[in-house]
Amino acid sequence: MYRNHTCGELTIANVNQKVTLAGWVQKVRKLGGGMTFVDLRDRYGLTQLAFSKDVNSELYEQSNKLGREFVLQIGGTVQERSSKNMNIPTGEIEIIVESLRILNASEVPPFTIEDETDGGDDLRMKYRYLDLRRNSVRKNLELRHKIAFETRRFLDERHFLEVETPVLIGSTPEGARDFIVPSRMNPGEFYALPQSPQLFKQLLMVSGFDRYFQIVKCFRDEDLRADRQPEFTQIDCEMSFVEQEDVLEIFEGLVKHLFKKMKGIDVADFPRMSYAHAMKYYGSDKPDTRFGMEFVELKDLTVGRDFGVFDSAEYVGAICAKGAASYTRKQLDALTNFVKRPQIGASGLIYARYEQDGTLKSSVDKFYNQEDFKKWADRCQAEPGDLILIICGETEKAQKQLCELRLEVGEQLGLRDKNTFSCLWVVDFPLLEKDEELGRYFAKHHPFTSPKEEDFGLLDTDPGAVRANAYDMVINGVEVGGGSVRIHNSQLQNKIFSVLGFTEEKAQAQFGFLMNAFKYGAPPHAGLAFGLDRLVSLFAGLDSIRDCIAFPKNNSGRDMMIDAPSKIDQEQLDELHLKIDIKE
């Protein structure tokens, strides 16, 4: 037996007991007077070991040869510490070591295995197996396990079946790029890795599995950012004989259950917000509603004063930052530079500071008078001490720019507390979006999303105005899940394919198996998928999903630890009938 206790469980109640522990050396502290203390760490915690020259000189000498990350087995007696550390569960005791076995020596690690490490991102990703020893990273994976476990339990109790779907499937060019896998046995033909199990879960509904779920890997070959990875994990769900309200009720219940189990928080019922409202007042279909600062349109109050910037703008929008009139010129210049960054693209920023004496001072006060500014302030519901910030331009672009400004100011004012959670459903998305360059419509969600019944007639007259029976769950400005009511009628599905520009032959080639299945009695069905990585990172208060994934990729999509992707031998390429011609 390598151990009979873990390094995180011994307390004052275990004093005088003989114990055997095993773990890694966290730290060695050599004190004067013939004493050495060693912190021994395993997954469960940390225990202090005491080596005394007076008690056992041989063990004392051995202890002075130990280094960080050595793997040890020790035996000894639990005793009360004279200098207690109440910050850890084992801080009242230590082990007087009576036997020591070095199970494996270690080289000096490339960074310190501590919560506050000295390792940069790339270094930690290269040695991810060492990074995973850190308490902070391990806790994220433990939280991930608990969320997955509680999800399975919650859904099992509601008669959902977990069913595995294929990983090698056919490519569907609509949507994000697929990862392609060549087939050796079928030269010139390729599998794709699934972006989601969408088609298979719909087929399961046709098969009579009326409640399905799967915690499943999905793959998208797209540009990366903090909340994206080329491979990610979904909590994927589908239900038969349901309407939108049934789906929202079940999965709002799931998230409330997770908040209660993981955080001890009782979350209120989720409000519903239409896509149109979200875009008008927040400039985003995933609004952060932890704070107000909603958009206010000022176009009608700004024209006719010979200020060409406002006069020529399609849209003039403002936010009111409560209590921010104290912003200095340097801070306002920094905000201006922020919105002018290429990623945001605003041409500038106008401000109006509402002073405590009731006057308004603005960067455009040579064009507008106090009466004009007072009208702005009244519409923004501004009070003395507040700051009005204005962006103008093309409506859609300006709203997105104002959204980024709102989030930045909210962050600066401390309004985006990671321990505060604001949840909502965004509903009534557009069914389609038009690519003006290509002159055709694309599905906003996917081509199997049902239009709202009252909008069916618009498919012939105004497809862009058709609303979808689709819904996203948003928490703190993060889309953590989304789904829709599906089309289960072959005629309606063919109509959608037609609006999307599919020929009958193309639709049959890509989705014929689904359409054929619908001929045999497809039930009404709907579903959604949660991003498990995003959900865990939100609960853990992380800025990136990478820290809740055991072995993530970096921002270039590379696995720094195993150096993937990598080149393969010509022999393998020949077997796959592939020619690689990469021009330097």
C-alpha positions in Angstrom: 0.0 0.0 0.0 1.5 3.3 -1.1 -0.7 5.4 1.2 -3.5 5.0 3.7 -4.4 8.7 3.8 -4.3 11.6 1.3 -2.3 14.8 1.8 -5.5 16.8 2.3 -7.4 14.9 5.0 -5.4 14.7 8.2 -6.5 17.0 11.0 -6.0 17.5 14.7 -8.3 14.5 15.3 -5.6 12.3 13.8 -2.8 13.3 16.3 -0.6 10.3 17.4 -1.8 8.1 14.5 0.6 6.3 12.3 0.1 7.2 8.7 1.5 6.5 5.2 1.4 9.3 2.6 2.5 9.6 -1.0 2.8 12.6 -3.2 5.0 15.3 -4.8 7.4 17.6 -3.0 5.9 21.1 -3.2 8.6 22.9 -1.2 11.7 22.1 1.0 12.5 24.5 3.8 15.8 23.9 5.6 15.9 25.6 9.0 18.8 26.0 11.4 19.1 23.7 14.4 18.8 20.5 12.4 15.2 20.8 11.2 13.9 20.5 7.6 10.2 20.9 6.6 8.8 19.5 3.4 5.4 20.2 2.0 4.0 17.1 0.4 1.3 17.6 -2.2 -1.2 15.4 -3.9 -4.5 16.0 -5.7 -6.4 16.4 -2.4 -4.1 18.9 -0.6 -0.9 19.5 1.2 0.7 18.1 4.4 3.8 19.4 6.2 6.5 16.8 6.9 9.0 17.3 9.7 12.6 15.9 9.6 14.6 16.3 12.8 18.3 15.6 13.0 17.9 14.8 16.7 15.1 12.2 16.0 16.7 10.5 13.0 19.9 11.9 11.5 19.8 9.6 8.5 16.4 10.7 7.4 17.4 14.3 8.1 20.3 13.9 5.7 18.1 12.3 3.1 15.6 15.1 3.4 18.2 17.7 2.4 18.7 15.9 -0.9 15.0 16.2 -1.9 14.0 18.6 -4.6 10.8 20.1 -6.0 8.4 17.5 -7.6 10.3 14.5 -6.2 7.7 11.7 -5.7 7.8 10.3 -2.2 6.3 7.7 0.1 6.6 8.5 3.8 5.5 6.9 7.0 5.3 8.7 10.3 3.3 9.9 13.2 0.8 12.8 13.2 1.6 15.5 15.7 0.1 19.0 16.5 2.0 21.8 14.8 3.5 24.5 17.1 3.1 27.1 14.3 -0.3 26.5 12.7 -1.4 27.5 9.2 -5.2 28.0 9.3 -5.4 28.7 5.6 -5.3 25.0 4.7 -7.3 22.1 6.1 -4.2 20.2 7.3 -2.6 23.4 8.8 -2.9 22.2 12.5 -0.8 19.1 12.1 2.5 17.8 10.7 4.0 14.4 10.2 7.1 13.4 12.1 8.7 11.3 9.4 9.9 7.8 10.4 10.4 6.3 7.0 11.2 7.8 3.6 11.2 6.2 0.1 12.0 8.2 -3.0 9.7 6.7 -5.6 11.0 9.0 -8.4 13.4 11.9 -8.5 12.6 15.0 -10.6 14.5 17.5 -12.6 13.9 21.1 -11.6 10.5 22.0 -13.3 10.5 24.8 -15.9 8.1 26.9 -13.8 6.9 26.9 -10.2 4.0 24.5 -9.5 2.1 27.0 -7.4 -1.1 29.0 -7.8 0.9 32.2 -8.6 3.3 30.6 -11.1 6.1 32.3 -12.9 5.3 30.4 -16.1 3.9 32.2 -19.2 1.1 30.7 -21.2 3.2 29.1 -23.9 5.5 27.5 -21.4 2.7 26.2 -19.3 1.0 24.8 -22.4 4.2 23.0 -23.4 4.4 21.4 -20.0 0.7 21.1 -19.5 1.1 17.9 -17.5 3.0 20.0 -14.9 0.5 22.9 -15.1 -2.3 20.4 -14.2 -0.6 19.8 -10.9 -1.3 23.4 -9.9 -4.1 23.7 -7.4 -5.9 26.4 -9.4 -6.0 24.4 -12.6 -6.9 21.2 -10.9 -9.9 22.9 -9.2 -11.2 24.0 -12.7 -11.2 20.4 -13.9 -12.8 19.1 -10.7 -15.5 21.7 -11.3 -15.9 20.5 -14.9 -16.3 17.0 -13.6 -19.0 18.0 -11.1 -20.9 20.0 -13.7 -20.9 17.1 -16.2 -21.9 14.7 -13.4 -24.8 16.8 -12.2 -25.9 17.4 -15.8 -26.1 13.7 -16.4 -27.9 13.1 -13.1 -30.4 15.9 -13.8 -31.2 14.7 -17.3 -31.3 11.1 -16.3 -34.0 11.9 -13.7 -36.0 13.4 -16.5 -35.8 10.3 -18.7 -33.1 11.6 -21.1 -31.0 8.9 -22.7 -27.3 9.4 -23.4 -26.6 8.2 -26.9 -23.2 8.4 -28.7 -23.3 9.6 -32.3 -20.6 9.1 -35.0 -17.4 11.1 -35.1 -16.5 10.4 -38.7 -19.3 11.9 -40.8 -19.9 13.6 -44.1 -18.9 17.2 -44.8 -21.6 19.9 -44.7 -20.1 23.1 -46.2 -22.8 25.3 -44.7 -21.6 27.1 -41.5 -18.1 26.9 -40.1 -15.2 25.1 -41.8 -15.0 21.3 -41.3 -12.0 19.4 -40.2 -11.5 16.9 -43.0 -10.3 13.3 -42.6 -9.1 11.4 -45.7 -10.3 7.8 -46.1 -7.6 5.3 -47.0 -10.1 2.6 -48.1 -12.0 5.0 -50.3 -9.4 6.9 -52.3 -10.3 10.5 -53.0 -13.1 10.6 -50.5 -13.2 12.2 -47.1 -14.9 12.2 -43.8 -15.4 15.3 -41.7 -15.3 15.7 -37.9 -18.7 16.8 -36.6 -19.4 20.5 -35.9 -22.3 19.2 -33.8 -24.4 16.0 -33.7 -27.3 18.0 -35.2 -28.5 15.6 -37.9 -28.0 12.5 -35.9 -30.0 13.8 -32.9 -32.8 14.7 -35.2 -32.7 11.1 -36.6 -32.9 9.8 -33.1 -36.1 11.7 -32.6 -37.5 10.1 -35.8 -36.3 6.8 -34.2 -38.5 7.4 -31.2 -35.8 8.3 -28.6 -37.8 11.2 -27.4 -35.3 12.6 -25.0 -31.6 12.4 -26.0 -28.5 14.0 -24.6 -24.8 13.6 -25.1 -21.7 15.3 -23.6 -19.8 15.3 -26.9 -16.7 16.6 -28.6 -17.3 18.9 -31.6 -14.8 20.3 -34.1 -14.8 23.6 -36.0 -11.9 24.8 -38.1 -12.3 28.5 -37.4 -10.2 31.4 -36.1 -9.7 31.2 -32.3 -10.3 33.6 -29.4 -10.6 33.3 -25.7 -13.9 31.5 -25.8 -13.1 29.2 -28.8 -11.1 26.1 -29.3 -10.8 23.9 -32.5 -12.2 21.1 -30.5 -14.8 21.8 -27.8 -17.4 20.0 -25.7 -21.2 20.4 -25.9 -24.0 19.3 -23.7 -26.1 18.3 -26.6 -29.8 17.7 -26.2 -33.0 17.0 -28.2 -36.7 16.4 -27.2 -39.7 15.2 -29.1 -43.3 16.3 -28.8 -42.3 19.7 -27.4 -42.6 23.4 -28.2 -40.2 26.1 -27.4 -41.5 26.8 -24.0 -41.0 23.1 -22.9 -37.3 23.3 -23.9 -36.7 26.6 -22.2 -38.3 25.3 -19.0 -36.3 22.1 -18.8 -32.9 23.7 -19.5 -33.5 26.8 -17.5 -34.1 24.2 -14.7 -30.8 22.5 -15.5 -28.8 25.7 -15.2 -30.6 26.7 -12.0 -29.8 23.3 -10.6 -26.1 23.7 -11.5 -26.0 27.2 -9.9 -27.5 25.7 -6.7 -25.1 22.7 -6.6 -21.9 24.4 -7.7 -22.3 27.9 -6.2 -25.0 27.6 -3.6 -27.0 30.3 -5.5 -30.7 30.4 -6.1 -31.1 32.0 -9.5 -34.4 33.9 -10.4 -36.5 33.0 -13.4 -34.7 34.0 -16.6 -36.3 37.0 -18.4 -36.9 36.8 -22.2 -35.5 39.4 -24.5 -36.1 39.6 -28.2 -33.2 39.7 -30.6 -34.5 43.0 -31.9 -34.5 44.5 -28.4 -31.1 43.2 -27.6 -29.6 44.7 -30.7 -31.3 48.1 -30.3 -30.4 48.6 -26.6 -27.2 46.6 -26.2 -25.8 46.2 -29.8 -25.3 42.5 -29.1 -27.3 39.3 -29.3 -25.6 38.3 -26.1 -26.1 41.3 -23.8 -24.4 41.6 -20.5 -27.3 42.6 -18.2 -25.4 42.8 -14.9 -25.6 46.5 -15.4 -27.8 49.0 -17.2 -26.2 51.6 -19.5 -28.6 50.8 -22.3 -28.3 52.6 -25.7 -30.2 55.8 -26.2 -30.8 57.1 -29.7 -30.1 60.9 -30.1 -30.2 61.4 -33.9 -33.3 63.6 -33.9 -31.8 65.8 -31.1 -28.4 66.3 -32.9 -29.3 67.4 -36.5 -29.5 71.0 -37.7 -26.6 72.4 -35.7 -24.0 72.4 -38.5 -22.1 69.5 -36.9 -21.5 67.5 -40.1 -20.4 64.3 -38.2 -23.8 63.9 -36.6 -25.8 65.3 -39.6 -24.4 62.8 -42.0 -24.6 59.8 -39.6 -27.4 57.3 -40.1 -27.3 56.6 -36.3 -26.3 58.6 -33.2 -26.3 56.5 -30.0 -25.3 57.2 -26.5 -24.7 55.5 -23.2 -24.9 57.1 -19.8 -22.2 56.1 -17.4 -23.5 56.8 -13.9 -21.1 58.8 -11.6 -18.4 58.9 -14.3 -18.4 62.7 -14.8 -15.1 62.7 -12.8 -13.3 61.0 -15.8 -10.2 63.0 -16.6 -9.3 64.1 -20.1 -6.6 61.4 -20.1 -9.2 58.7 -19.3 -11.6 60.1 -22.1 -8.7 60.1 -24.6 -8.0 56.5 -23.6 -11.6 55.6 -24.3 -11.4 57.4 -27.6 -8.3 55.4 -28.6 -10.1 52.2 -27.4 -13.0 52.6 -29.8 -10.7 53.7 -32.7 -8.7 50.4 -32.5 -9.0 48.4 -35.8 -10.9 45.6 -34.0 -13.7 48.1 -33.1 -13.3 50.7 -35.9 -15.1 53.8 -34.6 -14.0 57.1 -36.1 -14.2 58.9 -32.8 -16.0 59.4 -29.5 -18.1 62.4 -28.3 -18.7 63.0 -24.6 -20.9 65.3 -22.5 -20.0 65.6 -18.9 -22.9 66.5 -16.5 -21.3 68.7 -13.9 -22.5 68.8 -10.3 -23.6 72.4 -10.8 -26.1 71.3 -13.5 -24.1 72.5 -16.5 -23.0 70.2 -19.3 -19.5 70.3 -20.8 -18.9 68.6 -24.1 -16.3 68.0 -26.7 -18.8 69.5 -29.2 -19.9 72.5 -27.2 -19.1 75.0 -30.0 -22.0 73.4 -32.0 -24.5 72.9 -29.3 -25.8 75.0 -26.4 -26.9 74.1 -22.9 -30.5 73.7 -23.9 -29.4 71.1 -26.5 -27.3 69.2 -24.0 -30.1 69.2 -21.5 -32.3 67.5 -24.0 -29.6 64.9 -24.5 -29.3 64.4 -20.7 -33.1 64.1 -20.2 -33.4 61.4 -22.9 -30.4 59.6 -21.3 -31.9 60.0 -17.9 -28.6 61.5 -16.8 -28.1 63.3 -13.5 -25.4 65.6 -12.3 -22.2 63.5 -11.9 -22.9 61.3 -14.9 -21.0 61.0 -18.2 -22.7 60.7 -21.6 -20.7 58.9 -24.3 -21.8 59.1 -28.0 -20.8 57.1 -31.1 -22.3 57.7 -34.6 -22.2 56.1 -38.0 -23.9 53.3 -39.9 -26.5 51.8 -37.6 -25.3 48.3 -37.3 -21.6 49.2 -37.1 -22.1 52.0 -34.7 -24.2 49.8 -32.4 -21.5 47.2 -32.3 -18.9 49.9 -31.5 -21.1 51.3 -28.8 -21.5 47.7 -27.4 -17.8 47.4 -27.0 -17.6 50.8 -25.4 -20.4 49.9 -22.9 -18.6 46.7 -21.9 -15.3 48.6 -21.4 -16.8 51.3 -19.3 -18.7 48.8 -17.3 -15.5 47.0 -16.6 -13.8 50.2 -15.6 -16.6 51.1 -13.2 -16.6 47.6 -11.6 -20.0 46.7 -12.9 -19.0 43.3 -14.3 -18.4 41.4 -11.1 -17.6 37.7 -11.9 -19.5 36.7 -8.7 -22.7 38.3 -9.9 -24.8 36.3 -12.5 -27.4 37.7 -14.8 -29.2 35.1 -16.9 -31.7 35.5 -19.7 -33.1 34.0 -22.9 -32.7 35.8 -26.2 -35.5 34.8 -28.5 -37.0 35.6 -31.9 -33.8 35.6 -33.9 -33.9 36.3 -37.7 -34.2 33.0 -39.5 -31.9 34.1 -42.3 -29.2 36.6 -43.0 -28.3 37.9 -46.5 -24.8 38.0 -47.9 -25.0 41.0 -50.1 -21.9 40.1 -52.1 -23.1 36.7 -52.9 -26.7 37.8 -53.2 -28.2 34.9 -51.3 -29.5 34.0 -47.9 -27.8 31.9 -45.3 -29.3 30.2 -42.2 -28.7 32.3 -39.1 -28.7 29.1 -37.0 -28.8 26.1 -39.3 -31.1 25.1 -42.2 -33.3 22.8 -40.0 -34.5 25.7 -37.7 -38.3 26.2 -37.9 -39.6 29.7 -38.8 -42.2 31.1 -36.4 -45.6 30.0 -37.7 -47.0 33.5 -38.1 -44.1 34.3 -40.4 -44.5 31.4 -42.9 -46.1 33.7 -45.4 -43.0 36.0 -45.5 -40.8 33.2 -46.9 -42.2 34.2 -50.4 -42.3 37.9 -50.0 -39.7 39.0 -47.5 -37.4 36.2 -46.3 -35.1 38.5 -44.4 -38.0 39.5 -42.1 -38.8 35.9 -41.1 -38.2 35.2 -37.4 -36.9 31.8 -36.2 -38.2 29.6 -33.5 -34.7 29.9 -32.0 -33.3 30.8 -28.6 -30.0 31.4 -26.9 -29.2 31.3 -23.2 -27.0 34.2 -22.2 -25.2 34.6 -18.8 -23.1 37.7 -18.1 -22.8 38.5 -21.8 -21.7 35.0 -22.7 -23.8 32.8 -25.0 -23.6 29.5 -23.0 -26.2 27.6 -25.0 -28.6 27.9 -28.0 -31.0 25.9 -30.0 -34.3 25.9 -31.9 -37.5 24.2 -32.7 -36.7 22.0 -35.7 -38.5 21.6 -39.0 -40.2 18.2 -39.1 -42.3 18.7 -42.2 -40.6 17.7 -45.5 -42.5 20.4 -47.5 -41.4 23.2 -45.2 -37.9 21.9 -45.2 -37.8 21.8 -49.0 -39.1 25.4 -49.0 -36.3 26.5 -46.7 -33.7 24.8 -48.9 -35.1 26.6 -51.9 -34.9 30.0 -50.1 -31.3 29.2 -49.2 -30.5 28.6 -52.8 -30.2 24.8 -52.7 -31.1 22.9 -55.8 -33.2 19.8 -55.3 -30.2 17.7 -56.3 -27.8 19.5 -53.9 -30.3 19.3 -51.0 -30.7 15.6 -51.7 -27.0 15.0 -51.9 -26.2 16.7 -48.6 -29.3 16.0 -46.5 -31.2 13.3 -48.4 -30.9 10.8 -45.6 -32.6 13.2 -43.2 -35.3 14.2 -45.7 -36.0 10.5 -46.4 -36.3 9.8 -42.7 -38.9 12.6 -42.4 -41.1 10.7 -44.8 -41.6 8.0 -42.2 -43.3 10.0 -39.5 -41.0 12.6 -37.9 -42.4 14.0 -34.6 -42.3 17.6 -33.7 -39.0 18.1 -32.0 -36.6 20.8 -30.6 -33.4 21.0 -28.8 -30.3 23.0 -27.8 -26.7 22.6 -26.9 -24.7 24.1 -24.1 -21.0 24.9 -24.4 -19.6 22.9 -21.5 -16.2 24.7 -21.7 -18.0 28.1 -21.5 -20.3 27.1 -18.7 -17.4 25.8 -16.6 -15.2 28.9 -17.3 -18.2 31.1 -16.3 -18.7 29.2 -13.0 -15.0 29.3 -12.3 -14.6 33.1 -13.1 -12.1 32.5 -15.9 -11.3 34.8 -18.8 -10.5 32.0 -21.1 -11.9 28.5 -21.7 -8.4 27.1 -22.0 -8.0 26.8 -18.2 -10.9 24.5 -17.8 -9.8 22.1 -20.6 -7.2 19.4 -19.6 -5.1 19.7 -22.8 -6.1 22.8 -24.8 -4.7 24.3 -28.0 -3.2 27.8 -28.1 -4.5 30.7 -30.1 -3.0 29.4 -33.3 -4.7 26.0 -32.8 -1.5 24.2 -31.9 -1.0 21.7 -29.1 2.3 23.0 -27.7 2.9 19.9 -25.7 2.7 17.2 -28.4 3.6 19.7 -31.2 0.4 19.1 -33.3 -0.6 19.6 -36.0 2.6 18.2 -37.6 3.8 16.9 -40.9 3.3 13.2 -41.7 5.5 10.8 -43.7 5.3 10.6 -47.4 4.4 6.9 -47.0 1.3 7.8 -45.1 0.4 10.5 -47.7 0.8 7.9 -50.5 -1.5 5.4 -48.7 -4.1 8.2 -48.5 -3.6 9.1 -52.2 -2.8 12.7 -51.2 -0.4 15.1 -52.8 0.9 18.0 -50.7 2.1 21.0 -52.6 2.8 23.9 -50.2 4.5 26.9 -51.7 6.9 28.6 -49.3 
